[in-house]
Amino acid sequence: MHRRWQTEFEQLGPCAQRDGDNIIYLLLTFADYEKHAVVKFDRQHCNFPFRPIKATVLHGGEYVDYFEVIRSLHSNPDASRLTEQVLGTKCLVCDSILCTNTWSPQTKLVMVRDEIAKGLRLKLRHGNRLMVRLLNPRVTKLHDEVWRYIETFL
């Protein structure tokens, strides 16, 4: 398993850093939002690659499970609509690679990284849409149709 872990680490690229034999830290960059996220992959208690890897995201100074971070997208009706627009009828939690029902030993950390990046990018888009809704009542010069048009780009 050590060889597989080393190969997975190398495939993550230069933004990945190992911490011992069981942990990989990964810096994700969202250039279009000028934001960064730190993801921690921990295989210590999960029997990787036969069980899903434990993926946590640095959130507010501590590492929080990835599903906890995106749960707001799953439970919020506006965010659910955005999720449907971007991903179709796909559920972020149930259809996740990290779900035990969809995980397989062939799943690569690169695939997990891409899914986490997609989920966090969706969360950033939802935050931008919320900002537009907060600004809408304060900026009265723009017509409602213009605000709806702006929202389609976010």
GIDACOR-V462695 format. One record per residue. N is the residue number from 0. RES is the residue in three letters. OMEGA is omega as a letter, one per 40 degrees, with the letter a starting at -180 (999 if undefined). NEAR is the number of other C-alpha atoms within 12 Angstrom. D_CENTER is the distance of its C-alpha to the mean C-alpha in Angstrom with 1 decimal. Layout:
N_RES_OMEGA_NEAR_D_CENTER, N_RES_OMEGA_NEAR_D_CENTER
This chain:
0_MET_a_16_26.1, 1_HIS_i_14_26.4, 2_ARG_i_11_26.7, 3_ARG_a_21_23.7, 4_TRP_i_28_21.6, 5_GLN_i_22_23.2, 6_THR_i_15_22.5, 7_GLU_i_32_18.8, 8_PHE_a_30_18.8, 9_GLU_i_20_20.7, 10_GLN_i_21_18.6, 11_LEU_i_27_15.5, 12_GLY_a_20_17.8, 13_PRO_a_14_19.3, 14_CYS_i_21_16.3, 15_ALA_i_26_16.3, 16_GLN_i_24_18.8, 17_ARG_i_25_20.4, 18_ASP_a_16_21.7, 19_GLY_a_15_24.4, 20_ASP_a_19_24.2, 21_ASN_a_26_21.3, 22_ILE_i_27_18.5, 23_ILE_i_35_16.4, 24_TYR_a_32_14.7, 25_LEU_i_36_12.5, 26_LEU_i_25_12.2, 27_LEU_a_31_9.7, 28_THR_i_22_11.5, 29_PHE_a_21_11.0, 30_ALA_a_12_14.7, 31_ASP_i_11_15.1, 32_TYR_a_18_13.9, 33_GLU_a_11_15.5, 34_LYS_i_16_12.7, 35_HIS_i_21_11.4, 36_ALA_i_32_9.1, 37_VAL_a_31_10.7, 38_VAL_i_39_9.3, 39_LYS_i_36_12.2, 40_PHE_a_43_13.2, 41_ASP_a_31_16.3, 42_ARG_a_30_18.6, 43_GLN_a_22_21.6, 44_HIS_a_16_21.8, 45_CYS_a_18_19.9, 46_ASN_i_17_22.4, 47_PHE_e_30_20.1, 48_PRO_a_27_20.3, 49_PHE_i_21_21.9, 50_ARG_a_24_19.4, 51_PRO_i_30_15.5, 52_ILE_i_38_14.5, 53_LYS_a_33_13.5, 54_ALA_i_37_10.1, 55_THR_a_31_10.0, 56_VAL_i_33_8.5, 57_LEU_a_24_11.5, 58_HIS_i_19_11.9, 59_GLY_i_10_15.5, 60_GLY_i_9_17.1, 61_GLU_a_13_16.1, 62_TYR_a_22_13.6, 63_VAL_i_22_11.9, 64_ASP_a_22_10.7, 65_TYR_a_37_7.0, 66_PHE_i_30_8.7, 67_GLU_a_21_10.5, 68_VAL_a_30_7.9, 69_ILE_a_34_7.0, 70_ARG_i_24_10.6, 71_SER_i_24_11.9, 72_LEU_a_30_10.6, 73_HIS_a_28_12.4, 74_SER_a_19_15.5, 75_ASN_a_16_16.1, 76_PRO_i_14_18.4, 77_ASP_i_21_17.6, 78_ALA_i_30_13.8, 79_SER_i_26_14.8, 80_ARG_i_22_17.0, 81_LEU_i_34_14.4, 82_THR_i_32_12.3, 83_GLU_i_18_15.6, 84_GLN_a_19_16.5, 85_VAL_a_23_13.6, 86_LEU_a_19_13.1, 87_GLY_a_13_16.6, 88_THR_a_16_17.3, 89_LYS_i_18_14.5, 90_CYS_a_26_13.1, 91_LEU_a_35_9.4, 92_VAL_a_28_10.9, 93_CYS_a_18_14.1, 94_ASP_a_20_13.3, 95_SER_i_29_10.4, 96_ILE_a_33_11.6, 97_LEU_i_36_11.4, 98_CYS_a_23_13.8, 99_THR_i_21_17.3, 100_ASN_a_15_18.8, 101_THR_a_18_17.0, 102_TRP_i_23_16.7, 103_SER_i_22_19.5, 104_PRO_i_20_21.0, 105_GLN_a_18_20.4, 106_THR_a_26_16.6, 107_LYS_i_30_15.8, 108_LEU_i_40_13.4, 109_VAL_i_25_12.8, 110_MET_i_22_11.7, 111_VAL_i_33_9.2, 112_ARG_a_40_8.1, 113_ASP_i_22_8.0, 114_GLU_i_29_6.1, 115_ILE_i_37_3.1, 116_ALA_i_29_4.3, 117_LYS_i_24_5.1, 118_GLY_i_39_3.1, 119_LEU_i_37_3.3, 120_ARG_i_31_6.4, 121_LEU_i_33_7.4, 122_LYS_i_34_7.5, 123_LEU_i_30_9.5, 124_ARG_i_28_11.6, 125_HIS_i_32_12.4, 126_GLY_i_22_13.5, 127_ASN_i_22_15.7, 128_ARG_i_26_17.2, 129_LEU_i_19_18.1, 130_MET_i_18_19.7, 131_VAL_i_25_21.8, 132_ARG_i_20_23.0, 133_LEU_a_14_24.1, 134_LEU_a_17_25.9, 135_ASN_a_21_27.5, 136_PRO_a_14_30.3, 137_ARG_i_11_31.0, 138_VAL_a_14_31.5, 139_THR_a_12_34.2, 140_LYS_a_12_35.4, 141_LEU_i_16_32.9, 142_HIS_a_13_33.5, 143_ASP_i_16_31.1, 144_GLU_i_12_30.8, 145_VAL_i_16_29.6, 146_TRP_i_23_26.8, 147_ARG_i_16_25.7, 148_TYR_i_14_25.8, 149_ILE_a_19_23.7, 150_GLU_i_23_21.1, 151_THR_i_18_20.8, 152_PHE_a_16_19.7, 153_LEU_999_26_16.8
